[in-house]
Amino acid sequence: MRILIVSDAWTPQVNGVVRTLRTVVQELQDMGKVVEVVGPDRFFTIPMPSYPEIRLAIFPGKRLAKIIDEFQPDALHIATEGPLGMAARAYAIRRKVAFTTAFHTRFAEYLKARTGIPEFISYAWLRRFHGAGAAVMVATQSLREELMARGFEHVRPWSRGVDLAAFSPEPREEWDLPRPIFLYVGRLAVEKNLRAFLKLDLPGSKLVVGDGPQRRELEAEFPEAHFVGARHGAELAKAYAGADVFVFPSRTDTFGLVVLEALASGLPVAAYPVTGPKDILAEAQVPVGALDEDLRQACLKALEIERTACRPFAETYSWRACAERFLDNLVPVNALV
């Protein structure tokens, strides 16, 4: 089976969408599938306004059509709603090719936070974008229900996994900081709601691992917090394991891979009761995290949770199962012909 994935989010970007796609592609290839990802790296790009770390392909339609024609996929998946995603969608409609999409990112909420554009306008466009596909994949049941209530159709579940070999309770980073250590890992951007964490009155230390457009601003505003920049691989795993509580302040993520990475590292989670963390933590038989509209209370509750419960729960999330569900959700390109 030949699978072509078109995504505006791809290496060298570092985010949950890229990590998900890279891991699923590897799993599919291990299963004997022929998989190719078409990302912005194959096109002329410009920096995304207000987020220069992300590059956007410019007028990719003609070259993208040639790539699709040459690859001759059995299934086409459009992972994102950016310039590449729109070009792939236009190609598929023009050629009467069936395709699937995924709802990875709450662009409506992000656009409102950055530009003030009302959410209903963005959701109308997103509904139209995804409505042309045979199915739209989502990571959680609560997001599936929300999108269906907004008029999205053919919404299919597609959960996530965690690399249990990469993230574990040992070895730990021996942070030279007052305990307890409350850790955040992720992009430093407005949509991550990081101020909600950094302004909390908590004992011990606040530790921030990651980079992004808000870093300088947040460092200046919260000098008592410890910003150590982005970490990857073994260094990231040690950073997780060396903390006491993982804090996930985002209200707009559609899943939160970092939540699973923290749990795999033996780290209890504190978060708001929103899509992503509430879906993950609801499946635990014993407490592995705390949800509360008062994030400070969630942090303090999480501090009391037994760390040894976190890893076994994370072990129930498999990337192979994630890849198999993705495969089940795909449709043949000739399904509409």
MOGI-V371250 format. One record per pair of residues at least 4 apart in sequence whose ideal C-beta (glycine too) atoms are under 7 Angstrom apart, sorted by the first residue. I is the first residue (numbers start at 1). J is the second residue. Records with the same first field share a line. If there is no record, write none. Layout:
I->J + J
This chain:
1->33 + 34 + 74 + 75
2->34 + 71 + 72 + 73 + 74
3->28 + 33 + 34 + 35 + 73 + 74 + 75 + 77 + 330
4->36 + 38 + 68 + 71 + 73 + 76
5->21 + 35 + 37 + 77 + 79
6->38 + 78 + 79 + 84 + 85 + 88
7->21 + 37 + 39 + 79 + 80 + 84
8->40 + 56 + 57 + 80 + 82 + 83 + 84 + 85
9->13 + 15 + 17 + 18 + 79 + 80
10->18 + 37 + 39 + 40 + 41
11->18 + 39 + 41
13->18 + 54
14->18 + 230
15->187
16->20 + 255 + 257
17->21 + 79 + 80 + 104 + 105
18->22
19->23 + 257
20->24 + 160 + 257
21->25 + 37 + 79
22->26
23->27 + 161 + 319
24->28 + 322 + 323 + 326
25->29 + 35 + 37
26->30
27->31 + 319 + 320 + 323
28->33 + 35 + 323 + 327
29->33 + 35
31->323
36->71
38->42 + 64 + 67 + 84
40->45 + 55 + 56 + 57 + 84
43->57 + 58 + 60 + 63
44->58
45->55 + 56 + 57 + 58
46->55 + 56 + 58
47->52 + 55
48->52 + 54 + 56
50->114 + 213
51->213
56->82 + 83
57->83 + 84
60->64 + 83 + 84 + 87
61->65 + 87 + 90
62->66
63->67
64->68 + 84 + 87 + 88 + 91
65->69 + 91
66->70
67->71
68->73 + 91
73->333
74->332 + 333
75->330 + 331 + 332 + 333
76->92 + 97 + 99 + 333
77->99 + 100 + 330
78->85 + 88 + 89 + 99 + 101 + 133
79->102 + 104
80->84 + 85 + 104
81->85 + 107 + 126 + 129
83->87
84->88
85->89
86->90
87->91
88->92
89->93 + 129 + 132
90->94
91->95
92->97 + 99
93->132
96->336 + 337
97->333
98->134 + 331 + 332 + 333 + 334 + 335 + 336
99->133 + 134
100->133 + 134 + 135 + 137 + 329 + 330 + 331
101->130 + 133 + 136
102->136 + 137 + 158
103->130 + 136 + 138 + 143 + 147 + 254
104->254
105->110 + 254
106->110 + 252 + 254
107->111 + 122 + 126
108->112 + 119 + 122 + 123 + 126
109->113 + 119 + 191 + 252
110->114 + 191 + 252
111->115 + 117 + 122
112->116 + 117 + 118 + 119
113->190 + 191
114->190
117->121 + 122
119->123
120->124
121->125
122->126
123->127 + 150
124->128
125->129
126->130
127->131 + 150 + 151 + 152
130->136 + 152
131->153
134->154 + 331 + 335
135->154 + 156 + 329 + 331
136->152 + 154 + 155
137->156 + 158 + 329
138->143 + 144 + 147 + 155 + 157 + 158 + 254
139->143 + 158 + 159 + 160 + 254 + 255
140->144 + 254 + 255 + 275 + 276 + 279
141->145 + 157 + 279
142->146 + 275 + 278 + 279
143->147 + 254 + 275
144->148 + 155 + 157
145->149
146->150 + 275
147->152 + 155
148->152 + 155
156->329
158->325 + 326 + 329
159->322 + 325
160->255 + 257 + 260 + 317 + 322
161->317 + 318 + 319 + 321 + 322
162->167 + 260 + 261 + 264 + 314 + 317
163->167 + 319
164->264 + 314 + 315
166->237
167->237 + 240 + 261 + 264 + 265
168->237 + 241 + 264 + 265
169->241 + 265 + 266 + 311
170->241
171->238 + 241
172->238 + 241 + 242
173->238 + 239 + 241 + 242
174->242
175->181 + 207 + 242
177->181 + 205 + 207 + 226
178->204 + 205
179->204 + 244
180->203 + 204 + 244 + 245 + 303
181->204 + 205 + 207 + 243 + 244
182->202 + 204 + 206 + 207 + 244 + 245 + 247 + 299
183->207 + 209 + 240 + 243 + 245 + 246 + 247
184->194 + 197 + 208 + 209 + 247
185->209 + 210 + 240 + 258
186->192 + 210 + 258
187->192 + 210 + 212
188->192 + 194 + 210 + 211 + 212 + 214 + 215 + 218
189->212 + 213 + 214
190->214
191->252
192->249 + 250
193->249 + 250 + 251
194->198 + 214 + 218 + 249
195->199
196->249 + 295
197->206 + 247 + 249 + 295
198->206 + 218 + 222 + 225
200->295 + 296 + 299
201->296
202->206 + 296 + 299
205->226
206->225 + 226
207->226 + 228 + 243
208->225 + 226 + 227
209->228 + 231 + 239
210->230
211->215 + 229 + 230
214->218
215->219 + 227
216->220
217->221
218->222
219->227
231->235 + 236 + 239
232->236
234->238
235->239
236->240
237->241 + 265
238->242
240->261 + 262 + 265 + 267
241->265 + 266
243->267
244->303
245->267 + 268 + 270 + 299 + 302 + 303
246->262 + 267 + 268 + 269
247->270 + 299
248->256 + 258 + 259 + 269 + 271 + 277
249->295
250->256
251->272 + 274
253->276
254->275 + 276
255->276
256->276 + 277
257->261
258->262
259->263 + 269 + 276 + 277 + 280
260->264 + 280 + 314 + 317
261->265
262->267 + 269
263->267 + 269 + 288 + 310 + 313 + 314
264->311 + 314
266->307 + 310 + 311
267->310
268->288 + 289 + 302 + 305 + 307 + 310
269->277 + 281 + 288 + 289 + 302
270->289 + 290 + 295 + 298 + 299 + 302
271->277 + 289 + 291 + 298
272->291 + 293 + 295
273->278 + 291 + 293
274->278
275->279
276->280
277->281 + 289 + 291
278->282 + 291
281->288 + 289 + 291
284->288 + 313
286->309
287->305 + 309
288->305 + 309 + 310 + 313
289->302
290->298 + 301 + 302 + 305
291->298
292->297 + 298 + 301
294->298
295->299
296->300
297->301
298->302
299->303
305->309
309->313
310->314
311->315
318->322
319->323
320->324
321->325
322->326
323->327
324->328
325->329
331->335
